[in-house]
Amino acid sequence: MTGNKTDRRVRRTKSLLMQGLIQLMETKDVKDISVKELADLADINRGTFYLHYSDVYDMLSQIEDQLFMEFYEIIDRTLTPDSVLSSPRTTLYEIFTFLGRHKEMARAMTGPHGDLAFVNRMKNLVEEHLDSIWAAGQASGNNRYAEAFVVSGCVGVFETWLRDPMPPSPETMAEICGRLLEKGILPT
């Protein structure tokens, strides 16, 4: 029972710190956020912060790593040769659902004071999966340009969706993006 209370307290502390970090990243770059400022905002003492993280960058890195474990699992499970050639909607739905679950942090990470490395890490993960699919002979042609267009376009849509005060559902967004990827934006 004591373990559960401790776990609950640790989760609560980390949640308060994450909410504080999100709030501060709305107006400040990570490099300008101090542990004291973050601890004060979360209403904990700095010693408690240092029980979990060595500094703000360590905290951000741990949060990113947790997000990427989940994101990688989604990409690995849904971005398959069949989905690339038939319909990317399942992958897109899963990504929009994931972003919706972590909306505040994803918005902070992709915002003007966010971490560009986070966005690039997302792009690289998807590009690596697409490269391996295309290298296995599942698609032909010069895919490098198509891949860059698709990945950058989708990331732009994700960022726009995260900032929309009344965003469409993940299902609707998967349908819209899937249609764009399958048919393009210009009538043929």
C-alpha positions as CSV (number, residue, x, y, z in Angstrom):
1,M,0.0,0.0,0.0
2,T,2.9,2.4,0.8
3,G,4.3,1.7,-2.7
4,N,1.0,2.8,-4.3
5,K,1.0,6.1,-2.3
6,T,4.6,6.8,-3.3
7,D,3.8,6.0,-6.9
8,R,0.8,8.2,-6.8
9,R,2.8,11.1,-5.3
10,V,5.6,10.7,-7.8
11,R,3.0,10.7,-10.7
12,R,1.3,13.7,-9.2
13,T,4.6,15.6,-8.8
14,K,5.7,14.7,-12.4
15,S,2.3,15.8,-13.7
16,L,2.5,19.1,-11.9
17,L,6.0,19.7,-13.3
18,M,4.9,18.8,-16.8
19,Q,2.0,21.1,-16.6
20,G,4.3,23.9,-15.4
21,L,6.8,23.2,-18.2
22,I,4.0,23.3,-20.7
23,Q,2.8,26.6,-19.3
24,L,6.3,28.1,-19.3
25,M,7.0,26.9,-22.9
26,E,4.0,28.9,-24.1
27,T,6.1,32.1,-23.5
28,K,9.7,31.0,-23.1
29,D,12.3,28.9,-24.8
30,V,13.4,25.9,-22.8
31,K,16.9,27.4,-22.4
32,D,15.3,30.3,-20.5
33,I,13.3,28.2,-18.0
34,S,15.0,27.7,-14.6
35,V,14.4,24.9,-12.2
36,K,13.5,27.4,-9.5
37,E,10.8,29.0,-11.8
38,L,9.4,25.6,-12.7
39,A,9.4,24.3,-9.2
40,D,7.7,27.5,-7.9
41,L,5.0,27.3,-10.6
42,A,4.4,23.6,-9.8
43,D,4.4,24.5,-6.1
44,I,7.1,22.0,-5.1
45,N,10.6,22.7,-3.8
46,R,13.6,22.4,-6.0
47,G,14.9,19.4,-4.0
48,T,11.8,17.5,-5.1
49,F,12.5,18.4,-8.7
50,Y,16.1,17.1,-8.4
51,L,14.8,13.8,-7.0
52,H,13.4,13.1,-10.5
53,Y,15.5,15.2,-13.0
54,S,19.0,16.7,-13.1
55,D,17.8,19.8,-14.9
56,V,15.0,21.1,-17.2
57,Y,16.7,19.5,-20.3
58,D,16.7,16.2,-18.5
59,M,13.0,16.5,-17.7
60,L,12.3,17.5,-21.3
61,S,14.4,14.6,-22.6
62,Q,12.6,12.1,-20.4
63,I,9.2,13.4,-21.5
64,E,10.2,13.2,-25.1
65,D,11.5,9.6,-24.6
66,Q,8.2,8.5,-23.1
67,L,6.2,10.1,-26.0
68,F,8.5,8.5,-28.6
69,M,8.2,5.0,-27.1
70,E,4.4,5.3,-27.7
71,F,4.9,7.0,-31.1
72,Y,7.4,4.4,-32.3
73,E,5.0,1.6,-31.3
74,I,2.2,3.3,-33.4
75,I,4.5,3.7,-36.4
76,D,5.9,0.2,-36.1
77,R,2.5,-1.4,-35.8
78,T,0.6,0.7,-38.5
79,L,3.1,1.9,-41.1
80,T,3.5,-1.2,-43.1
81,P,4.0,-1.9,-46.8
82,D,0.3,-2.7,-47.2
83,S,-0.7,0.6,-45.5
84,V,1.7,2.7,-47.7
85,L,0.4,1.2,-50.9
86,S,-3.3,1.0,-50.0
87,S,-4.5,3.5,-47.4
88,P,-2.6,5.4,-44.7
89,R,-5.7,6.2,-42.8
90,T,-5.1,3.8,-40.0
91,T,-1.6,5.2,-39.3
92,L,-3.0,8.8,-39.6
93,Y,-5.9,8.0,-37.2
94,E,-3.5,6.5,-34.7
95,I,-1.1,9.5,-34.9
96,F,-4.0,12.0,-34.5
97,T,-5.3,10.0,-31.5
98,F,-1.9,9.9,-30.0
99,L,-1.4,13.7,-30.5
100,G,-4.9,14.3,-29.0
101,R,-4.0,12.3,-25.9
102,H,-0.8,14.4,-25.5
103,K,-2.2,17.6,-27.0
104,E,-0.8,20.1,-24.5
105,M,2.7,18.7,-24.5
106,A,2.7,18.2,-28.3
107,R,1.5,21.7,-28.8
108,A,4.3,23.1,-26.5
109,M,6.9,20.9,-28.2
110,T,5.9,22.0,-31.7
111,G,5.2,25.6,-30.8
112,P,7.4,28.7,-31.3
113,H,9.2,28.0,-28.0
114,G,9.3,24.3,-28.4
115,D,11.9,21.8,-29.3
116,L,12.7,21.6,-33.0
117,A,14.6,18.4,-32.3
118,F,11.2,16.8,-31.3
119,V,9.7,17.6,-34.7
120,N,12.8,16.4,-36.5
121,R,12.8,13.2,-34.4
122,M,9.1,12.6,-35.5
123,K,10.0,13.2,-39.1
124,N,13.1,11.0,-39.0
125,L,11.2,8.1,-37.5
126,V,8.5,8.1,-40.2
127,E,11.1,8.6,-42.9
128,E,13.2,5.7,-41.7
129,H,10.1,3.4,-41.8
130,L,9.2,4.6,-45.3
131,D,12.8,4.1,-46.4
132,S,12.8,0.5,-45.2
133,I,9.5,-0.2,-46.9
134,W,10.6,1.3,-50.2
135,A,14.0,-0.3,-50.0
136,A,12.3,-3.7,-49.7
137,G,10.9,-3.2,-53.1
138,Q,7.4,-2.4,-52.1
139,A,7.3,0.8,-54.1
140,S,9.2,2.1,-57.1
141,G,10.6,5.4,-58.4
142,N,12.4,8.2,-56.8
143,N,10.7,8.2,-53.4
144,R,13.0,10.6,-51.7
145,Y,11.0,13.7,-52.9
146,A,7.6,12.1,-52.3
147,E,8.7,11.1,-48.9
148,A,9.9,14.6,-47.9
149,F,6.6,16.1,-49.3
150,V,4.4,13.6,-47.4
151,V,6.2,13.7,-44.1
152,S,6.7,17.5,-44.0
153,G,3.1,18.0,-45.2
154,C,1.7,15.7,-42.6
155,V,3.8,17.3,-39.8
156,G,2.4,20.7,-40.9
157,V,-1.1,19.4,-40.7
158,F,-0.4,18.0,-37.2
159,E,0.9,21.3,-36.0
160,T,-2.1,23.2,-37.5
161,W,-4.5,20.7,-35.9
162,L,-2.8,21.0,-32.5
163,R,-3.3,24.8,-32.6
164,D,-6.9,24.7,-33.7
165,P,-9.2,25.7,-30.8
166,M,-12.0,23.5,-32.2
167,P,-10.1,20.8,-34.1
168,P,-11.9,18.1,-36.1
169,S,-11.8,14.6,-34.7
170,P,-8.9,12.2,-35.3
171,E,-11.3,10.2,-37.6
172,T,-12.1,13.3,-39.7
173,M,-8.4,14.3,-39.9
174,A,-7.3,10.8,-40.9
175,E,-9.9,10.9,-43.7
176,I,-8.9,14.3,-44.9
177,C,-5.1,13.5,-44.8
178,G,-5.7,10.1,-46.3
179,R,-7.6,11.5,-49.2
180,L,-4.9,14.1,-49.8
181,L,-2.2,11.5,-49.8
182,E,-4.1,9.1,-52.0
183,K,-5.6,11.6,-54.5
184,G,-3.6,14.8,-54.1
185,I,-4.9,18.3,-53.7
186,L,-5.4,19.1,-57.4
187,P,-8.1,17.7,-59.6
188,T,-6.7,15.4,-62.3
